[in-house]
Amino acid sequence: MTPAVRQLALFHIADAIEARAEEFADAESLDTGKPRSTLVDDKILLSVDQIRVFAGAARNLEGRAAGENLTDHTVFIRREPTGAAMGDHTTPQLVSITGSVRAGMAVAALAAYARDNARTGTPREADILFGPVNNAHQLARITGLAHRLPDHVVLELGGCRIGRTCYFHETTIVSGLLQTDNVDPRPRPRDAVRQAP
């Protein structure tokens, strides 16, 4: 396939997804439990934009190595076969922040916001930060991570399942993880819940 044909195909794909954005948002919400209210703007249309970015890159192989395609985001184009497509992680996400004081301050602000505002609910509810996890197995893995932290790690926020029905889990923030820590997500029957002091 020539770069021109590839570019045109990607533009057609982006146009088709954009035209059916509401359908894709409904399907994504039903499939993953993500909040429906933000999916079109926060996921579907951003995906459409990224497809269009790569459509343009298909014919511009000698272009800049990096560009500001989204506000406050630098996009790098690597020109090598990887054998895999890029994709979004399903929520919830595990995020690791290391380095600067600024990054630490951002995490502290996020923790305060999550503590005061993070509301979970069904995907069709408005003003929720996140919905349930996908299934019982995923819930057990997430709960297992929070319950098997090394002794030097502090559970700052959350760490528990919410309620007895569906697959809701609290927003969870930990501190003190080391690069050498290996937290095994597989559940063990003897696990007990540990809460921050």
Solvent accessible surface area in square Angstrom, and as a share of the most:
residue,aa,sasa,rsa
1,M,156,0.70
2,T,77,0.45
3,P,58,0.36
4,A,41,0.32
5,V,82,0.47
6,R,99,0.36
7,Q,33,0.14
8,L,103,0.51
9,A,39,0.30
10,L,44,0.22
11,F,69,0.29
12,H,112,0.50
13,I,85,0.43
14,A,0,0.00
15,D,73,0.38
16,A,53,0.41
17,I,34,0.17
18,E,78,0.35
19,A,88,0.68
20,R,124,0.45
21,A,8,0.06
22,E,101,0.45
23,E,95,0.42
24,F,79,0.33
25,A,0,0.00
26,D,48,0.25
27,A,58,0.45
28,E,52,0.23
29,S,2,0.01
30,L,141,0.70
31,D,110,0.57
32,T,12,0.07
33,G,9,0.09
34,K,9,0.04
35,P,13,0.08
36,R,38,0.14
37,S,67,0.44
38,T,60,0.35
39,L,4,0.02
40,V,25,0.14
41,D,99,0.51
42,D,75,0.39
43,K,56,0.24
44,I,18,0.09
45,L,63,0.31
46,L,78,0.39
47,S,54,0.35
48,V,2,0.01
49,D,49,0.25
50,Q,46,0.20
51,I,37,0.19
52,R,72,0.26
53,V,30,0.17
54,F,65,0.27
55,A,0,0.00
56,G,29,0.28
57,A,15,0.12
58,A,11,0.09
59,R,147,0.54
60,N,83,0.43
61,L,99,0.49
62,E,165,0.74
63,G,25,0.24
64,R,179,0.65
65,A,70,0.54
66,A,33,0.26
67,G,11,0.10
68,E,116,0.52
69,N,63,0.32
70,L,48,0.24
71,T,118,0.68
72,D,134,0.69
73,H,107,0.48
74,T,66,0.38
75,V,23,0.13
76,F,137,0.57
77,I,48,0.25
78,R,177,0.65
79,R,110,0.40
80,E,88,0.40
81,P,137,0.86
82,T,99,0.58
83,G,85,0.82
84,A,81,0.62
85,A,100,0.78
86,M,162,0.72
87,G,66,0.64
88,D,87,0.45
89,H,136,0.61
90,T,68,0.40
91,T,45,0.26
92,P,62,0.39
93,Q,93,0.41
94,L,157,0.78
95,V,101,0.58
96,S,93,0.60
97,I,86,0.44
98,T,93,0.54
99,G,80,0.77
100,S,67,0.43
101,V,119,0.68
102,R,200,0.73
103,A,27,0.21
104,G,39,0.37
105,M,128,0.57
106,A,62,0.48
107,V,46,0.27
108,A,63,0.49
109,A,66,0.51
110,L,106,0.53
111,A,23,0.18
112,A,38,0.29
113,Y,112,0.43
114,A,6,0.04
115,R,151,0.55
116,D,97,0.50
117,N,79,0.40
118,A,31,0.24
119,R,108,0.39
120,T,28,0.16
121,G,7,0.06
122,T,63,0.37
123,P,25,0.16
124,R,144,0.52
125,E,63,0.28
126,A,64,0.49
127,D,128,0.66
128,I,13,0.07
129,L,88,0.44
130,F,37,0.15
131,G,6,0.06
132,P,25,0.16
133,V,8,0.05
134,N,68,0.35
135,N,72,0.37
136,A,58,0.45
137,H,121,0.54
138,Q,59,0.26
139,L,11,0.05
140,A,36,0.28
141,R,82,0.30
142,I,26,0.13
143,T,27,0.16
144,G,3,0.03
145,L,53,0.26
146,A,6,0.04
147,H,27,0.12
148,R,23,0.09
149,L,17,0.08
150,P,34,0.21
151,D,137,0.71
152,H,90,0.40
153,V,4,0.02
154,V,60,0.35
155,L,4,0.02
156,E,89,0.40
157,L,37,0.18
158,G,15,0.15
159,G,0,0.00
160,C,28,0.17
161,R,85,0.31
162,I,66,0.33
163,G,51,0.49
164,R,212,0.77
165,T,105,0.61
166,C,72,0.43
167,Y,77,0.29
168,F,24,0.10
169,H,9,0.04
170,E,62,0.28
171,T,34,0.20
172,T,49,0.29
173,I,30,0.15
174,V,44,0.25
175,S,46,0.29
176,G,43,0.42
177,L,80,0.40
178,L,104,0.52
179,Q,156,0.69
180,T,123,0.72
181,D,36,0.19
182,N,142,0.73
183,V,31,0.18
184,D,48,0.25
185,P,32,0.20
186,R,156,0.57
187,P,70,0.44
188,R,100,0.36
189,P,143,0.90
190,R,184,0.67
191,D,40,0.21
192,A,72,0.56
193,V,81,0.47
194,R,81,0.29
195,Q,108,0.48
196,A,36,0.28
197,P,168,1.06
